[in-house]
């Protein structure tokens, strides 16, 4: 009995030690979070570095303009994406009209269109030398002074362009929230005399509020980090100011301080949303999820619903894509020259490598924590949030936060090698693929972490126990049990990061190695030189690549309503 008691006590002793000590998985997560937070820490650290007369010059000249344009750009885009995203999501989810099923996935399509590309496209169409104004002058015999036409390269134009391509963020989460709501709450509202409009504002909208705010926050982060659109439209914001201060004035400290102010904008958005939400929770009061009974619209309202859903798709995707196809076909020999395959290979290669690295890192982190105790502790959850904080960091801020420490390390190593061996090492980190890939991982790891974690939550502890009883442990359990179960989530994460890297412009523009061009860089440089036709080919290639994840997302959202699979199984039986 004494031997049995001693043997039974050993696991308890080991378990106690494991609980009091810090596991290897926890150390790995903490170290990863520390490394990935370096760019943000460096940017905020430069707030206390004197910038001389440069900051005083910026504060007295352009800083008020940066503040005004950034603030109104954010507010304008917020209004556009809320109206389009929430309105169309409610229409396709809760109303019945011709074309509803088509619009339910077509409204995702502008998500594949980068903002800077749609800006180039509409500039080519609506500028003075574009076809629209040219046709007007030729038709009516007007001269320049005979008519007024709204200028596209303005703050209002930038708001319109960004709103057209960013509303799918709000549409995506709003449609998911409406699909996941219990129909019982809406039926109770109907019995109390709540019509479609009053039911929407008093029941559905409050229940969907957390999701809508999440989508709005994502759209605002993308707006604040946009560089290509505002630069092309000559709208001075913090992103353009950071770039000009660094490369135009040669003042990295002042650029870092501008980046810190922009970071405060981003974190303020997050904190305001958290504070506004408070401790309020929005829960469904029932587990019944029956088939949605949609509102039947009259003919007049059907026409309005069709227009409300068709216009964002037309102006946000179909028209600019058709324009890119026309330019690419008409100038095929000029656009698709010998350099084009190199641009495609560079873009696909670096995007695929960054996506794989981000996915592997997310898989190692999530699997390591699950292997220890089945769920991460509060410390590990906090570290995971810090590791995924890079998604909220605008591209120019990220570039500044990486170049400063990498440049310091390069200069230190080079100085030591010169003094010791007499050899110059040059740039080992900054200006290399290492810096670029590190920026992509910091920027987009959150997508991989969230997607992999959502898939890992579907793996129950019983599955792990069953694998152990069959002798499958360690790496074998990961490769033979976990990965096959969450393969869909892994593929989704890989595709999303791949497309985001393909579209990323500001970080690539600053951190790319010398002579390394991508499709995004080529489109930006051609458009900046007013060679809009030459920018059509690279832009079209980016749009085509972005369509695949959009289709996957739309199908996943359509199946997200609880009870959907059960109803399908019943129909099959």
C-alpha positions as a printed NumPy array, in Angstrom:
array([[  0.   ,   0.   ,   0.   ],
       [  2.881,   2.343,   0.819],
       [  4.31 ,   1.807,  -2.653],
       [  0.934,   2.439,  -4.233],
       [  0.466,   5.621,  -2.25 ],
       [  3.93 ,   6.805,  -3.229],
       [  3.307,   6.113,  -6.892],
       [ -0.062,   7.829,  -6.814],
       [  1.46 ,  10.893,  -5.176],
       [  4.068,  11.437,  -7.901],
       [  1.675,  12.916, -10.466],
       [  0.298,  15.215,  -7.785],
       [  3.773,  16.472,  -6.931],
       [  4.637,  17.006, -10.582],
       [  1.299,  18.673, -11.185],
       [  1.898,  21.054,  -8.304],
       [  5.298,  21.982,  -9.688],
       [  3.839,  22.532, -13.111],
       [  1.237,  24.902, -11.738],
       [  3.681,  26.98 ,  -9.699],
       [  6.388,  27.182, -12.365],
       [  6.284,  28.853, -15.748],
       [  5.842,  26.354, -18.557],
       [  7.828,  26.325, -21.768],
       [  4.705,  27.293, -23.716],
       [  4.174,  30.336, -21.501],
       [  7.792,  31.402, -21.953],
       [  7.436,  30.983, -25.721],
       [  4.278,  33.11 , -25.833],
       [  5.811,  35.834, -23.65 ],
       [  8.995,  35.983, -25.734],
       [  6.976,  36.102, -28.96 ],
       [  4.811,  38.915, -27.614],
       [  7.915,  40.831, -26.533],
       [  9.611,  40.514, -29.924],
       [  6.481,  41.446, -31.868],
       [  5.837,  44.472, -29.636],
       [  9.282,  45.966, -30.34 ],
       [  8.067,  48.268, -33.17 ],
       [  5.332,  49.772, -30.989],
       [  7.644,  50.159, -27.981],
       [ 10.289,  51.829, -30.135],
       [  7.789,  54.305, -31.584],
       [  6.489,  55.304, -28.16 ],
       [ 10.03 ,  55.433, -26.804],
       [ 10.93 ,  58.13 , -29.317],
       [  8.308,  60.426, -27.816],
       [ 10.899,  61.347, -25.19 ],
       [ 13.707,  61.962, -27.724],
       [ 14.246,  65.666, -28.558],
       [ 13.496,  66.36 , -32.227],
       [ 15.009,  69.849, -32.296],
       [ 13.331,  72.528, -34.354],
       [ 11.722,  70.036, -36.717],
       [  8.827,  69.194, -34.397],
       [  8.209,  72.873, -33.682],
       [  8.144,  73.497, -37.423],
       [  5.689,  70.656, -37.989],
       [  3.456,  71.784, -35.127],
       [  3.27 ,  75.339, -36.453],
       [  2.713,  74.465, -40.11 ],
       [  1.33 ,  71.059, -41.117],
       [  0.335,  69.336, -37.864],
       [ -3.087,  71.071, -37.644],
       [ -3.744,  70.005, -41.231],
       [ -2.771,  66.416, -40.386],
       [ -5.125,  66.436, -37.402],
       [ -8.05 ,  67.942, -39.312],
       [ -7.755,  65.688, -42.367],
       [ -7.187,  62.512, -40.349],
       [-10.131,  63.254, -38.048],
       [-12.604,  64.123, -40.801],
       [-11.378,  61.283, -43.001],
       [-12.116,  58.834, -40.196],
       [-15.523,  60.331, -39.386],
       [-16.551,  60.454, -43.046],
       [-15.531,  56.862, -43.742],
       [-17.255,  55.73 , -40.534],
       [-20.538,  57.256, -41.683],
       [-20.29 ,  55.692, -45.158],
       [-19.406,  52.175, -43.988],
       [-22.074,  52.174, -41.275],
       [-24.884,  53.2  , -43.603],
       [-23.91 ,  50.834, -46.421],
       [-22.665,  47.911, -44.317],
       [-25.445,  47.698, -41.737],
       [-28.225,  48.649, -44.162],
       [-27.369,  46.092, -46.819],
       [-26.719,  43.365, -44.229],
       [-30.214,  43.849, -42.811],
       [-31.811,  43.87 , -46.261],
       [-30.253,  40.623, -47.506],
       [-30.787,  38.857, -44.158],
       [-34.297,  39.885, -43.141],
       [-36.046,  41.088, -46.333],
       [-37.233,  39.204, -49.411],
       [-36.678,  40.837, -52.799],
       [-35.406,  39.765, -56.261],
       [-31.663,  39.154, -56.333],
       [-31.294,  38.805, -52.56 ],
       [-29.2  ,  35.628, -52.733],
       [-26.971,  37.134, -55.407],
       [-26.365,  40.297, -53.373],
       [-25.703,  38.312, -50.189],
       [-22.289,  37.287, -51.559],
       [-21.751,  40.007, -54.196],
       [-21.645,  42.658, -51.472],
       [-18.374,  41.09 , -50.292],
       [-16.628,  41.714, -53.625],
       [-15.318,  45.267, -52.922],
       [-13.254,  43.691, -50.131],
       [-10.946,  42.387, -52.878],
       [-10.365,  45.922, -54.21 ],
       [ -7.53 ,  47.833, -52.465],
       [ -8.402,  51.457, -51.751],
       [ -5.451,  52.892, -53.659],
       [ -6.383,  50.907, -56.759],
       [ -9.969,  52.138, -56.819],
       [ -8.586,  55.657, -56.36 ],
       [ -6.366,  55.281, -59.447],
       [ -9.283,  53.883, -61.441],
       [-11.786,  56.615, -60.673],
       [ -9.149,  59.288, -61.206],
       [ -8.564,  57.945, -64.707],
       [-12.306,  58.006, -65.394],
       [-13.318,  61.314, -63.789],
       [-10.321,  63.611, -64.24 ],
       [-10.417,  66.456, -66.762],
       [ -8.741,  64.301, -69.416],
       [-10.83 ,  61.249, -68.534],
       [-13.602,  59.821, -70.714],
       [-16.509,  61.203, -68.659],
       [-15.547,  64.853, -68.913],
       [-14.267,  64.381, -72.463],
       [-17.656,  63.018, -73.587],
       [-19.436,  65.899, -71.857],
       [-17.282,  68.493, -73.632],
       [-17.606,  66.828, -77.029],
       [-21.37 ,  66.314, -76.675],
       [-22.299,  69.82 , -75.573],
       [-19.369,  71.738, -77.075],
       [-18.252,  72.987, -73.671],
       [-14.872,  74.441, -72.798],
       [-13.19 ,  74.24 , -69.399],
       [-14.95 ,  77.378, -68.141],
       [-18.434,  76.338, -69.323],
       [-19.189,  73.662, -66.732],
       [-18.456,  72.536, -63.194],
       [-17.45 ,  68.986, -62.325],
       [-16.699,  67.701, -58.795],
       [-12.993,  67.188, -58.177],
       [-12.086,  63.616, -57.334],
       [ -8.731,  64.367, -55.692],
       [-10.162,  65.899, -52.523],
       [-10.884,  64.864, -48.945],
       [-14.436,  63.998, -50.002],
       [-13.092,  61.871, -52.84 ],
       [-10.809,  59.993, -50.44 ],
       [-13.752,  59.372, -48.072],
       [-15.815,  57.999, -50.955],
       [-13.062,  55.716, -52.232],
       [-12.25 ,  54.303, -48.805],
       [-15.926,  53.911, -47.917],
       [-16.657,  51.916, -51.074],
       [-13.982,  49.304, -50.329],
       [-14.14 ,  49.217, -46.506],
       [-17.896,  48.842, -45.954],
       [-17.597,  45.007, -46.345],
       [-15.888,  44.922, -42.918],
       [-19.109,  46.196, -41.341],
       [-21.325,  44.21 , -43.717],
       [-19.481,  40.985, -42.866],
       [-19.887,  41.22 , -39.079],
       [-23.38 ,  42.733, -39.29 ],
       [-24.691,  39.96 , -41.526],
       [-23.129,  37.359, -39.241],
       [-24.72 ,  38.988, -36.198],
       [-28.152,  39.162, -37.851],
       [-27.916,  35.529, -38.954],
       [-26.961,  34.37 , -35.457],
       [-29.808,  36.226, -33.749],
       [-32.718,  34.165, -32.513],
       [-35.831,  34.752, -34.579],
       [-37.897,  34.485, -31.388],
       [-36.853,  37.969, -30.219],
       [-37.946,  39.474, -33.519],
       [-41.226,  37.533, -33.437],
       [-41.99 ,  38.902, -29.987],
       [-41.346,  42.386, -31.359],
       [-43.804,  41.718, -34.181],
       [-46.501,  40.634, -31.736],
       [-45.964,  43.913, -29.862],
       [-46.548,  45.915, -33.025],
       [-42.923,  46.431, -34.02 ],
       [-42.74 ,  46.686, -37.795],
       [-39.622,  46.09 , -39.882],
       [-38.097,  49.519, -39.174],
       [-38.916,  49.698, -35.451],
       [-37.884,  46.067, -34.977],
       [-34.585,  46.803, -36.649],
       [-33.737,  49.841, -34.521],
       [-35.104,  48.601, -31.182],
       [-34.222,  44.871, -31.266],
       [-31.869,  43.709, -34.012],
       [-29.508,  46.69 , -33.973],
       [-28.857,  46.656, -30.186],
       [-28.213,  42.905, -30.286],
       [-25.766,  43.323, -33.173],
       [-24.074,  46.419, -31.718],
       [-20.865,  44.72 , -30.421],
       [-20.254,  43.058, -33.784],
       [-20.992,  46.256, -35.706],
       [-18.544,  48.241, -33.558],
       [-15.898,  45.573, -34.155],
       [-16.305,  45.883, -37.915],
       [-16.277,  49.674, -37.652],
       [-13.044,  49.552, -35.65 ],
       [-11.422,  47.424, -38.359],
       [-12.532,  49.871, -41.043],
       [-11.179,  52.805, -39.016],
       [ -7.805,  51.103, -38.538],
       [ -7.565,  50.54 , -42.279],
       [ -8.534,  54.184, -42.88 ],
       [ -5.908,  55.566, -40.52 ],
       [ -3.223,  53.315, -42.015],
       [ -4.072,  54.097, -45.654],
       [ -1.236,  55.67 , -47.585],
       [ -1.77 ,  55.108, -51.305],
       [ -5.181,  56.791, -51.557],
       [ -4.44 ,  59.9  , -49.507],
       [ -1.004,  60.302, -51.079],
       [ -2.433,  60.075, -54.597],
       [ -5.266,  62.476, -53.761],
       [ -2.855,  64.934, -52.093],
       [ -4.74 ,  64.743, -48.777],
       [ -2.23 ,  65.367, -45.991],
       [ -2.764,  62.914, -43.117],
       [ -0.51 ,  61.417, -40.485],
       [  0.501,  58.552, -42.772],
       [  1.746,  60.881, -45.512],
       [  3.338,  63.133, -42.881],
       [  5.334,  60.246, -41.415],
       [  6.658,  59.303, -44.84 ],
       [  7.595,  62.884, -45.765],
       [  9.217,  63.64 , -42.419],
       [ 11.406,  60.542, -42.602],
       [ 12.403,  60.543, -46.245],
       [ 11.86 ,  64.198, -47.154],
       [ 13.281,  65.921, -44.087],
       [ 15.527,  63.067, -42.958],
       [ 14.247,  63.262, -39.368],
       [ 13.502,  59.776, -37.972],
       [ 12.853,  61.087, -34.438],
       [ 10.18 ,  63.526, -35.632],
       [  8.691,  60.817, -37.868],
       [  8.518,  58.464, -34.887],
       [  6.767,  61.123, -32.827],
       [  4.187,  61.62 , -35.582],
       [  3.78 ,  57.853, -35.654],
       [  3.219,  57.86 , -31.884],
       [  0.417,  60.421, -32.27 ],
       [ -1.192,  58.226, -34.927],
       [ -0.893,  55.214, -32.626],
       [ -2.703,  57.205, -29.941],
       [ -5.517,  57.746, -32.477],
       [ -5.788,  54.001, -33.049],
       [ -5.631,  53.011, -29.376],
       [ -8.125,  55.739, -28.517],
       [-10.617,  54.135, -30.898],
       [-10.158,  50.787, -29.168],
       [-10.424,  52.252, -25.657],
       [-13.489,  54.341, -26.504],
       [-15.258,  51.267, -27.848],
       [-14.361,  49.24 , -24.733],
       [-15.421,  52.039, -22.401],
       [-18.656,  52.647, -24.283],
       [-19.52 ,  48.967, -24.119],
       [-18.671,  48.79 , -20.404],
       [-19.936,  45.679, -18.703],
       [-23.013,  45.407, -20.852],
       [-23.553,  42.02 , -22.422],
       [-25.793,  41.122, -25.348],
       [-27.079,  37.565, -25.139],
       [-29.729,  35.544, -26.86 ],
       [-32.426,  34.456, -24.417],
       [-33.305,  31.257, -26.233],
       [-31.645,  28.376, -27.987],
       [-34.333,  28.089, -30.655],
       [-33.025,  28.964, -34.105],
       [-35.777,  28.333, -36.605],
       [-35.878,  29.375, -40.209],
       [-35.86 ,  33.133, -40.745],
       [-39.208,  34.575, -41.805],
       [-38.233,  37.473, -44.043],
       [-40.246,  40.615, -44.558],
       [-42.109,  40.739, -47.878],
       [-41.437,  44.055, -49.568],
       [-43.777,  45.826, -51.96 ],
       [-42.672,  46.607, -55.495],
       [-41.528,  50.126, -54.7  ],
       [-39.501,  48.99 , -51.72 ],
       [-38.138,  46.048, -53.686],
       [-36.731,  48.468, -56.22 ],
       [-35.17 ,  50.564, -53.459],
       [-33.661,  47.453, -51.853],
       [-32.194,  46.328, -55.182],
       [-30.668,  49.767, -55.758],
       [-29.314,  49.929, -52.194],
       [-27.507,  46.607, -52.698],
       [-26.527,  47.03 , -56.351],
       [-24.953,  50.495, -56.178],
       [-22.163,  49.593, -53.689],
       [-21.286,  46.489, -55.703],
       [-21.333,  48.396, -58.99 ],
       [-19.291,  51.387, -57.885],
       [-17.087,  49.48 , -55.439],
       [-16.167,  46.516, -57.673],
       [-17.823,  46.052, -61.067],
       [-17.113,  49.471, -62.58 ],
       [-13.459,  49.783, -61.466],
       [-12.757,  46.138, -62.339],
       [-14.303,  46.576, -65.778],
       [-12.188,  49.69 , -66.292],
       [ -9.007,  47.794, -65.335],
       [ -9.9  ,  44.953, -67.696],
       [-10.534,  47.427, -70.531],
       [ -7.198,  49.2  , -70.028],
       [ -5.318,  45.918, -69.643],
       [ -6.817,  44.494, -72.835],
       [ -6.353,  47.671, -74.869],
       [ -2.701,  48.054, -73.848],
       [ -1.786,  44.41 , -73.397],
       [  1.709,  44.682, -74.927],
       [  2.626,  47.707, -72.814],
       [  1.362,  46.354, -69.487],
       [  2.257,  42.686, -69.694],
       [  5.901,  43.111, -70.65 ],
       [  8.93 ,  41.106, -69.571],
       [  8.911,  42.665, -66.097],
       [  5.361,  41.618, -65.29 ],
       [  6.128,  37.911, -64.533],
       [  8.917,  39.049, -62.188],
       [  6.477,  41.295, -60.326],
       [  3.987,  38.445, -60.022],
       [  6.636,  36.039, -58.739],
       [  7.94 ,  38.604, -56.235],
       [  4.453,  39.377, -54.936],
       [  3.253,  35.777, -54.77 ],
       [  6.547,  34.553, -53.313],
       [  6.813,  37.059, -50.466],
       [  3.07 ,  36.839, -49.714],
       [  3.126,  33.044, -49.606],
       [  6.255,  32.978, -47.42 ],
       [  4.805,  35.532, -44.993],
       [  1.494,  33.641, -44.855],
       [  3.223,  30.32 , -44.131],
       [  5.447,  31.825, -41.421],
       [  2.5  ,  33.561, -39.759],
       [  0.434,  30.376, -39.88 ],
       [  3.235,  28.219, -38.444],
       [  3.883,  30.691, -35.632],
       [  0.168,  30.878, -34.777],
       [ -0.103,  27.081, -34.873],
       [  2.901,  26.642, -32.561],
       [  1.557,  29.196, -30.069],
       [ -2.013,  27.883, -29.954],
       [ -0.981,  24.21 , -29.91 ],
       [  1.663,  24.805, -27.238],
       [ -0.859,  26.415, -24.897],
       [ -3.508,  23.745, -25.51 ],
       [ -0.966,  21.017, -24.912],
       [ -0.098,  22.396, -21.478],
       [ -3.495,  22.738, -19.837],
       [ -6.156,  22.776, -22.555],
       [ -6.698,  26.546, -22.381],
       [ -4.369,  29.538, -21.988],
       [ -4.068,  31.296, -18.644],
       [ -4.754,  35.005, -18.178],
       [ -1.064,  35.79 , -18.545],
       [ -0.867,  33.81 , -21.759],
       [ -4.085,  35.377, -23.09 ],
       [ -2.634,  38.819, -22.407],
       [  0.574,  37.86 , -24.189],
       [ -1.401,  36.588, -27.169],
       [ -3.248,  39.908, -27.363],
       [  0.058,  41.781, -27.302],
       [  1.417,  39.486, -30.022],
       [ -1.626,  40.235, -32.17 ],
       [ -1.524,  43.987, -31.505],
       [  0.356,  44.597, -34.751],
       [ -2.86 ,  44.435, -36.781],
       [ -3.866,  47.744, -35.185],
       [ -0.528,  49.319, -36.135],
       [ -0.622,  51.33 , -39.382],
       [  1.928,  50.355, -42.01 ],
       [  4.011,  53.571, -41.837],
       [  4.174,  53.329, -38.032],
       [  5.258,  49.707, -38.288],
       [  7.964,  50.614, -40.811],
       [  9.335,  53.341, -38.529],
       [  9.293,  51.021, -35.509],
       [ 11.245,  48.354, -37.402],
       [ 13.78 ,  50.516, -39.237],
       [ 14.959,  52.323, -36.101],
       [ 16.033,  49.25 , -34.049],
       [ 17.182,  47.281, -37.092],
       [ 19.275,  50.235, -38.241],
       [ 20.806,  50.554, -34.772],
       [ 21.71 ,  46.849, -34.743],
       [ 23.209,  47.055, -38.247],
       [ 25.298,  50.111, -37.372],
       [ 26.505,  48.551, -34.116],
       [ 27.583,  45.319, -35.788],
       [ 29.177,  47.172, -38.684],
       [ 31.12 ,  49.468, -36.332],
       [ 32.348,  46.55 , -34.237],
       [ 33.445,  44.593, -37.323],
       [ 35.272,  47.617, -38.721],
       [ 37.106,  48.183, -35.463],
       [ 37.905,  44.488, -34.891],
       [ 38.395,  42.871, -38.308],
       [ 38.435,  45.827, -40.667],
       [ 35.45 ,  44.522, -42.64 ],
       [ 32.179,  46.318, -43.232],
       [ 29.12 ,  44.104, -42.831],
       [ 26.708,  46.585, -44.394],
       [ 22.978,  46.12 , -43.876],
       [ 22.169,  42.754, -42.33 ],
       [ 18.609,  43.445, -41.212],
       [ 17.259,  46.794, -42.438],
       [ 16.719,  46.997, -46.163],
       [ 16.536,  43.207, -46.464],
       [ 13.828,  40.585, -46.791],
       [ 14.239,  39.875, -43.072],
       [ 12.846,  43.285, -42.152],
       [ 10.037,  43.006, -44.7  ],
       [  8.942,  39.538, -43.557],
       [  9.146,  40.601, -39.912],
       [  6.845,  43.53 , -40.701],
       [  4.337,  41.246, -42.411],
       [  4.327,  38.819, -39.466],
       [  3.861,  41.625, -36.927],
       [  1.114,  43.192, -39.045],
       [ -0.91 ,  40.086, -39.888],
       [ -0.22 ,  37.528, -37.157],
       [ -3.524,  38.515, -35.537],
       [ -5.427,  37.088, -38.509],
       [ -3.671,  33.724, -38.197],
       [ -3.994,  33.639, -34.408],
       [ -7.712,  34.413, -34.394],
       [ -8.515,  31.978, -37.184],
       [ -6.416,  29.122, -35.792],
       [ -7.752,  29.714, -32.281],
       [-11.341,  29.609, -33.546],
       [-10.617,  26.295, -35.249],
       [ -8.797,  24.9  , -32.206],
       [-11.818,  25.635, -30.009],
       [-13.72 ,  22.963, -31.943],
       [-11.266,  20.295, -30.715],
       [-12.703,  18.896, -27.488],
       [-10.579,  17.438, -24.653],
       [-12.162,  14.048, -25.365],
       [-10.512,  14.055, -28.797],
       [ -7.119,  14.577, -27.167],
       [ -7.804,  11.829, -24.625],
       [ -8.884,   9.436, -27.376],
       [ -5.661,  10.163, -29.262],
       [ -3.586,   9.414, -26.138],
       [ -5.353,   6.093, -25.592],
       [ -4.386,   5.167, -29.162],
       [ -0.753,   6.056, -28.48 ],
       [ -0.776,   9.315, -30.475],
       [  0.998,  12.055, -28.522],
       [  3.252,  15.054, -29.061],
       [  3.878,  16.089, -32.64 ],
       [  1.949,  13.083, -33.915],
       [ -1.212,  14.352, -32.243],
       [ -0.737,  17.71 , -33.953],
       [ -0.176,  16.273, -37.428],
       [ -2.62 ,  13.352, -37.27 ],
       [ -5.475,  14.767, -35.168],
       [ -5.453,  18.554, -34.816],
       [ -4.389,  19.652, -38.297],
       [ -6.888,  17.404, -40.173],
       [ -9.734,  18.693, -37.971],
       [ -8.886,  22.393, -38.344],
       [ -7.582,  22.192, -41.915],
       [-10.357,  24.527, -43.087],
       [ -9.374,  27.179, -40.552],
       [ -5.711,  26.807, -41.477],
       [ -6.451,  27.267, -45.163],
       [ -8.633,  30.288, -44.435],
       [ -5.889,  31.898, -42.343],
       [ -3.309,  31.194, -45.038],
       [ -5.45 ,  32.757, -47.776],
       [ -6.406,  35.834, -45.748],
       [ -2.82 ,  36.657, -44.805],
       [ -1.681,  35.945, -48.367],
       [ -4.146,  38.43 , -49.849],
       [ -3.468,  41.081, -47.195],
       [  0.268,  40.894, -47.905],
       [ -0.418,  41.171, -51.629],
       [ -2.339,  44.42 , -51.006],
       [  0.006,  45.897, -48.359],
       [  1.606,  49.096, -49.664],
       [  3.154,  51.462, -47.052],
       [  5.237,  48.9  , -45.123],
       [  6.415,  47.322, -48.388],
       [  7.252,  50.713, -49.846],
       [  9.523,  51.616, -46.922],
       [ 11.07 ,  48.254, -45.974],
       [ 11.551,  46.49 , -49.327],
       [ 15.115,  45.605, -50.384],
       [ 16.716,  47.763, -53.039],
       [ 15.429,  46.841, -56.502],
       [ 12.67 ,  44.592, -55.133],
       [  9.263,  45.486, -56.592],
       [  5.841,  43.974, -56.097],
       [  2.541,  44.433, -57.889],
       [  1.401,  46.918, -55.237],
       [  4.606,  48.964, -55.539],
       [  4.429,  48.915, -59.339],
       [  0.815,  50.1  , -59.342],
       [  1.641,  52.88 , -56.873],
       [  4.71 ,  54.084, -58.781],
       [  2.938,  54.081, -62.145],
       [ -0.033,  55.965, -60.746],
       [  2.224,  58.461, -58.975],
       [  3.838,  59.222, -62.333],
       [  0.334,  59.704, -63.816],
       [  0.808,  56.559, -65.902],
       [ -2.583,  55.169, -64.961],
       [ -2.771,  52.821, -67.926],
       [  0.488,  51.156, -66.869],
       [ -0.945,  50.73 , -63.369],
       [ -3.955,  48.784, -64.671],
       [ -2.197,  45.414, -65.081],
       [ -0.706,  45.137, -61.571],
       [ -3.917,  46.485, -60.065],
       [ -6.05 ,  43.928, -61.895],
       [ -3.753,  41.093, -60.774],
       [ -4.141,  42.127, -57.108],
       [ -7.929,  42.268, -57.461],
       [ -8.109,  38.823, -59.082],
       [ -6.027,  37.291, -56.285],
       [ -8.297,  38.873, -53.673],
       [-11.514,  37.381, -55.033],
       [-10.855,  33.814, -53.782],
       [-10.84 ,  34.614, -50.03 ],
       [-13.939,  36.77 , -50.541],
       [-15.817,  33.775, -51.957],
       [-14.649,  31.585, -49.074],
       [-15.761,  34.167, -46.523],
       [-19.175,  34.605, -48.1  ],
       [-19.819,  30.848, -48.032],
       [-18.671,  30.614, -44.409],
       [-20.957,  33.475, -43.374],
       [-23.935,  31.876, -45.119],
       [-23.44 ,  28.708, -43.025],
       [-22.831,  30.55 , -39.758],
       [-26.424,  30.605, -38.462],
       [-26.847,  28.186, -35.534],
       [-28.98 ,  25.208, -36.462],
       [-28.143,  25.608, -40.151],
       [-26.341,  22.283, -40.383],
       [-29.047,  20.537, -38.381],
       [-31.739,  21.817, -40.727],
       [-29.688,  20.679, -43.74 ],
       [-29.284,  17.204, -42.223],
       [-33.023,  16.974, -41.639],
       [-33.723,  17.942, -45.257],
       [-31.284,  15.269, -46.45 ],
       [-32.97 ,  12.625, -44.319]])
